[in-house]
Amino acid sequence: MKLLIRNLARTTTEAELRVMFEAYGSVQSCTLVIDKASGVSKGFGFVEMPKQGDAKASMKNLNGKDVAGSKIRVKKAESKPDTGKKYSADVDE
């Protein structure tokens, strides 16, 4: 299951994000969305967990958690096939 994580502190790293989610199960992939011009995080990313139960447990426990001074939001990444973008938080760059 692919999860969307929003409201991340710009200083949060992919490694820190991976560790947070690995507390609830195996993490298949972890990606922060980076601004191409500045090279700085845009404050959101994706985590993919192969087991749905692990993903749901991480959503329940991490949604609303304070991480580096930011209250993160975790939800299932929704596909948006009609826009040509793979997931709802994908942005034009």
C-alpha atoms as a printed R data frame, in Angstrom:
   type eleno elety resid chain resno      x      y       z
1  ATOM     1    CA   MET     A     1  0.000  0.000   0.000
2  ATOM     2    CA   LYS     A     2  1.364  3.417  -0.947
3  ATOM     3    CA   LEU     A     3  0.989  6.144   1.675
4  ATOM     4    CA   LEU     A     4  1.127  9.897   1.292
5  ATOM     5    CA   ILE     A     5  2.835 11.778   4.109
6  ATOM     6    CA   ARG     A     6  2.173 15.531   4.227
7  ATOM     7    CA   ASN     A     7  3.257 18.429   6.421
8  ATOM     8    CA   LEU     A     8  6.781 17.119   6.917
9  ATOM     9    CA   ALA     A     9  9.424 19.487   8.231
10 ATOM    10    CA   ARG     A    10 11.709 20.524   5.358
11 ATOM    11    CA   THR     A    11 14.612 19.093   7.397
12 ATOM    12    CA   THR     A    12 13.151 15.567   7.626
13 ATOM    13    CA   THR     A    13 15.256 13.070   5.644
14 ATOM    14    CA   GLU     A    14 14.207  9.938   3.757
15 ATOM    15    CA   ALA     A    15 16.217  7.887   6.273
16 ATOM    16    CA   GLU     A    16 14.275  9.396   9.209
17 ATOM    17    CA   LEU     A    17 10.973  8.805   7.417
18 ATOM    18    CA   ARG     A    18 11.907  5.179   6.689
19 ATOM    19    CA   VAL     A    19 12.823  4.531  10.334
20 ATOM    20    CA   MET     A    20  9.472  5.971  11.513
21 ATOM    21    CA   PHE     A    21  7.505  3.624   9.264
22 ATOM    22    CA   GLU     A    22  9.737  0.558   9.760
23 ATOM    23    CA   ALA     A    23  8.552  0.563  13.382
24 ATOM    24    CA   TYR     A    24  5.246 -0.787  11.963
25 ATOM    25    CA   GLY     A    25  6.568 -3.216   9.347
26 ATOM    26    CA   SER     A    26  8.586 -3.632   6.179
27 ATOM    27    CA   VAL     A    27  9.071 -0.547   3.974
28 ATOM    28    CA   GLN     A    28  9.347 -1.265   0.257
29 ATOM    29    CA   SER     A    29 10.173  2.323  -0.769
30 ATOM    30    CA   CYS     A    30 10.455  5.767   0.775
31 ATOM    31    CA   THR     A    31 10.645  8.953  -1.272
32 ATOM    32    CA   LEU     A    32 10.605 12.635  -0.365
33 ATOM    33    CA   VAL     A    33  9.476 15.068  -3.052
34 ATOM    34    CA   ILE     A    34 12.320 17.517  -3.655
35 ATOM    35    CA   ASP     A    35 12.091 20.945  -5.289
36 ATOM    36    CA   LYS     A    36 14.282 20.764  -8.396
37 ATOM    37    CA   ALA     A    37 15.344 24.414  -8.239
38 ATOM    38    CA   SER     A    38 16.345 24.598  -4.563
39 ATOM    39    CA   GLY     A    39 17.087 20.931  -3.810
40 ATOM    40    CA   VAL     A    40 14.998 21.240  -0.623
41 ATOM    41    CA   SER     A    41 12.126 18.979   0.416
42 ATOM    42    CA   LYS     A    42  8.657 20.196  -0.551
43 ATOM    43    CA   GLY     A    43  7.327 18.888   2.778
44 ATOM    44    CA   PHE     A    44  5.682 15.702   1.564
45 ATOM    45    CA   GLY     A    45  6.605 12.248   0.407
46 ATOM    46    CA   PHE     A    46  5.517  8.680  -0.173
47 ATOM    47    CA   VAL     A    47  6.128  5.443   1.716
48 ATOM    48    CA   GLU     A    48  5.204  2.092   0.229
49 ATOM    49    CA   MET     A    49  4.592 -0.860   2.540
50 ATOM    50    CA   PRO     A    50  3.945 -4.325   1.045
51 ATOM    51    CA   LYS     A    51  1.630 -5.500   3.848
52 ATOM    52    CA   GLN     A    52 -1.692 -3.650   4.063
53 ATOM    53    CA   GLY     A    53 -2.017 -4.351   7.798
54 ATOM    54    CA   ASP     A    54  1.376 -2.750   8.492
55 ATOM    55    CA   ALA     A    55  0.453  0.282   6.371
56 ATOM    56    CA   LYS     A    56 -2.858  0.709   8.208
57 ATOM    57    CA   ALA     A    57 -1.107  0.423  11.596
58 ATOM    58    CA   SER     A    58  1.406  3.086  10.585
59 ATOM    59    CA   MET     A    59 -1.407  5.387   9.377
60 ATOM    60    CA   LYS     A    60 -3.288  4.978  12.651
61 ATOM    61    CA   ASN     A    61 -0.234  5.574  14.832
62 ATOM    62    CA   LEU     A    62  1.648  8.233  12.861
63 ATOM    63    CA   ASN     A    63 -1.173 10.438  11.541
64 ATOM    64    CA   GLY     A    64 -1.127 13.611  13.647
65 ATOM    65    CA   LYS     A    65  2.225 12.793  15.250
66 ATOM    66    CA   ASP     A    66  4.583 15.696  15.931
67 ATOM    67    CA   VAL     A    67  7.788 15.161  13.960
68 ATOM    68    CA   ALA     A    68 10.491 17.852  14.139
69 ATOM    69    CA   GLY     A    69  7.892 20.437  15.160
70 ATOM    70    CA   SER     A    70  5.386 19.572  12.404
71 ATOM    71    CA   LYS     A    71  2.177 17.595  12.893
72 ATOM    72    CA   ILE     A    72  2.363 15.119  10.002
73 ATOM    73    CA   ARG     A    73 -0.625 13.760   8.075
74 ATOM    74    CA   VAL     A    74 -0.583 10.187   6.800
75 ATOM    75    CA   LYS     A    75 -3.148  8.722   4.411
76 ATOM    76    CA   LYS     A    76 -3.432  6.261   1.558
77 ATOM    77    CA   ALA     A    77 -2.116  7.712  -1.714
78 ATOM    78    CA   GLU     A    78 -5.022  7.774  -4.158
79 ATOM    79    CA   SER     A    79 -4.543  7.086  -7.868
80 ATOM    80    CA   LYS     A    80 -5.674  9.817 -10.244
81 ATOM    81    CA   PRO     A    81 -5.804  8.135 -13.670
82 ATOM    82    CA   ASP     A    82 -7.864 10.924 -15.308
83 ATOM    83    CA   THR     A    83 -5.140 13.562 -14.780
84 ATOM    84    CA   GLY     A    84 -2.272 11.530 -16.158
85 ATOM    85    CA   LYS     A    85 -0.537 11.733 -12.794
86 ATOM    86    CA   LYS     A    86  0.180  8.542 -10.926
87 ATOM    87    CA   TYR     A    87 -0.859  9.758  -7.453
88 ATOM    88    CA   SER     A    88 -2.904 12.658  -6.156
89 ATOM    89    CA   ALA     A    89  0.060 14.490  -4.614
90 ATOM    90    CA   ASP     A    90  2.248 14.272  -7.726
91 ATOM    91    CA   VAL     A    91  3.017 17.783  -8.841
92 ATOM    92    CA   ASP     A    92  3.973 19.354 -12.136
93 ATOM    93    CA   GLU     A    93  7.684 20.095 -12.159
